[in-house]
């Protein structure tokens, strides 16, 4: 009896348990890319709907008027300055994440810890700024289903759509930022506890970094749609 076992029939013991991993990429990174792709579809659908509403209306709230305040500094007269600061903070947190991933590739534990701390601070700062912006807009009369009394007639329809979509989409993005900060805190704790040192790889830092960069990239589109167009 022929007992020869073909390559296809051999029991696989690797992470994929079914053969060679596609694209020679670790399976966890593949799963993260799949998740980010699905999330990109969700954000795309929301932003496309916003664009459809924006350009189907004759009138639409002017972002230079809506977003012209700087909390604790001025209530008006500084259009898009505060959101510009928010955007800069989030982009810089993406830079510190890149540095954390790079340090992980070198196995530099202390540097990973330092850059992860700065990334977490950047994330929390962005969320704090967003909370201040929302609070100011609520004070001005904006909210889900609520608009300032200055909008009347047809303007009210456009303004209501604007308010509903603004708080929904920026809130959805803010939830992603908060989730990313929590993941970064977990990774930081694992780094401090020498988990990755024992594993011999800091690949998990890179996986979470992919998520954080995605969140930053999405904000660029949210910023463009709501604050610039």
C-alpha positions in Angstrom: 0.0 0.0 0.0 1.3 3.4 -1.0 1.8 5.5 2.1 3.2 8.6 0.3 1.5 11.8 1.5 1.1 14.6 -0.9 1.9 18.2 0.0 -1.8 19.1 0.0 -2.6 16.3 2.4 0.0 17.1 5.0 -1.3 18.5 8.3 -0.5 22.2 8.5 0.7 23.4 11.8 1.3 27.1 11.0 -0.9 30.1 12.0 -3.0 29.7 8.8 -3.4 25.9 9.2 -4.1 25.7 5.5 -0.9 26.5 3.7 1.1 29.6 2.8 -0.3 32.9 4.0 -1.4 35.2 1.1 1.0 38.0 0.2 3.5 36.7 2.8 1.8 38.9 5.4 1.1 37.8 9.0 -2.5 36.7 9.3 -3.3 39.3 12.0 -2.3 42.2 9.7 -4.5 40.7 7.0 -7.5 40.6 9.4 -6.8 44.2 10.4 -6.7 45.3 6.7 -10.1 43.5 6.1 -11.6 45.3 9.1 -10.2 48.7 7.9 -11.6 48.1 4.4 -15.1 47.4 5.8 -14.9 50.5 8.0 -13.8 52.6 5.0 -17.0 51.5 3.3 -19.0 52.7 6.2 -17.4 56.1 6.4 -17.6 56.4 2.6 -21.3 55.8 2.6 -21.9 58.4 5.3 -19.7 61.0 3.6 -21.3 60.3 0.2 -24.7 60.8 1.7 -23.5 64.1 3.2 -22.2 65.2 -0.2 -25.5 64.3 -1.8 -27.4 66.4 0.7 -25.0 69.2 0.5 -25.1 69.7 -3.2 -28.8 69.0 -3.6 -29.7 72.0 -1.5 -29.9 75.6 -2.7 -28.6 76.9 0.7 -26.3 75.3 3.2 -24.7 76.5 6.5 -21.4 78.3 5.9 -18.6 76.5 7.8 -16.7 79.8 8.1 -19.7 81.1 10.1 -20.5 77.9 12.1 -16.9 77.1 13.1 -15.5 80.5 13.9 -14.9 80.2 17.7 -12.0 79.3 19.8 -13.1 77.9 23.2 -12.1 80.1 26.2 -10.6 82.7 23.7 -13.2 84.0 21.4 -16.8 83.2 20.4 -16.4 84.4 16.8 -14.0 86.0 14.3 -11.5 83.0 13.9 -13.0 80.7 11.3 -11.6 77.2 11.2 -8.7 78.0 13.5 -9.7 75.7 16.3 -10.4 72.7 14.0 -7.1 73.4 12.4 -5.4 73.0 15.8 -7.4 69.7 16.3 -6.3 68.4 12.9 -2.7 69.2 13.7 -2.8 67.4 17.0 -4.3 64.3 15.4 -1.7 64.3 12.6 1.1 64.6 15.0 -0.2 61.7 17.0 0.0 59.7 13.8 3.7 60.7 13.6 4.4 59.5 17.1 2.7 56.3 16.3 5.0 55.8 13.3 8.0 56.4 15.6 6.6 53.8 18.1 6.3 51.2 15.3 9.8 52.0 14.1 11.2 51.6 17.6 9.3 48.3 17.9 11.1 47.0 14.8 14.4 47.8 16.5 13.2 46.2 19.8 13.7 49.5 21.6 11.2 49.0 24.5 11.8 52.4 26.2 11.3 54.3 22.9 8.1 52.4 22.2 6.8 53.3 25.6 7.6 57.0 25.2 6.1 57.3 21.7 3.0 55.4 22.7 2.5 57.7 25.7 2.7 60.7 23.3 0.3 59.1 20.9 -2.2 58.5 23.7 -1.9 62.1 24.9 -2.5 63.3 21.4 -5.6 61.1 21.1 -7.0 62.3 24.4 -6.3 66.0 23.5 -8.1 65.6 20.2 -11.1 64.1 22.0 -11.0 67.0 24.5 -11.0 69.5 21.7 -13.9 67.8 20.0 -15.9 67.8 23.3 -15.3 71.6 23.6 -16.4 72.2 20.0 -19.5 70.1 20.5 -20.3 72.0 23.8 -20.0 75.3 22.0 -22.2 74.2 19.1 -24.8 72.9 21.6 -24.7 76.3 23.3 -25.2 78.0 19.9 -28.4 75.9 19.3 -27.0 73.1 17.2 -27.8 69.4 17.9 -29.5 66.3 16.6 -32.7 67.8 15.2 -32.0 71.2 16.7 -30.7 74.3 14.9 -30.4 78.0 15.9 -33.5 80.2 15.5 -31.7 82.3 12.9 -32.5 79.6 10.3 -36.0 79.8 8.9 -38.0 78.4 6.0 -35.9 76.4 3.5 -32.8 77.2 5.4 -34.1 75.2 8.3 -34.2 72.0 6.3 -30.6 72.4 5.1 -29.4 73.4 8.6 -31.1 70.5 10.2 -29.5 68.0 7.7 -26.2 69.7 8.4 -26.5 69.4 12.2 -27.7 65.8 12.1 -24.9 64.6 9.8 -22.2 66.6 11.5 -22.9 65.2 14.9 -23.4 61.7 13.6 -20.3 61.5 11.4 -17.9 63.3 13.8 -19.4 61.4 16.7 -18.8 58.1 14.8 -15.2 59.2 14.1 -14.7 60.3 17.7 -15.8 56.8 18.8 -13.1 55.4 16.6 -10.5 57.7 18.1 -11.6 56.8 21.6 -11.4 53.1 20.7 -7.9 53.7 19.3 -6.8 55.4 22.5 -8.0 52.4 24.5 -6.2 50.0 22.2 -3.0 52.1 22.6 -3.3 52.0 26.3 -3.6 48.3 26.2 -0.5 48.0 24.0 1.4 50.4 26.3 0.6 48.2 29.3 1.6 45.1 27.4 4.9 46.8 26.4 5.6 47.8 30.0 4.8 44.2 31.1 7.5 42.9 28.7 4.9 40.9 26.7 6.4 41.7 23.4 9.9 41.2 24.7 9.0 37.7 25.6 7.3 37.1 22.2 10.4 38.5 20.5 8.3 40.8 18.3 6.5 44.1 18.5 4.2 43.3 15.6 1.1 44.1 17.7 2.2 47.7 17.9 2.2 47.8 14.1 -1.3 46.3 13.9 -2.7 48.9 16.2 -0.7 51.5 14.3 -2.6 50.6 11.1 -5.9 51.3 12.9 -4.6 54.7 14.3 -3.4 55.8 10.9 -6.8 54.9 9.4 -8.5 57.0 11.9 -6.3 59.9 11.1 -6.8 59.5 7.4 -10.6 59.4 7.8 -10.4 62.7 9.7 -8.8 64.3 6.7 -11.9 63.5 4.6 -14.3 64.5 7.4 -12.4 67.8 7.8 -12.6 68.5 4.1 -16.3 67.7 3.8 -17.6 69.6 6.8 -15.1 72.4 7.3 -13.8 73.3 3.9 -16.5 72.5 1.3 
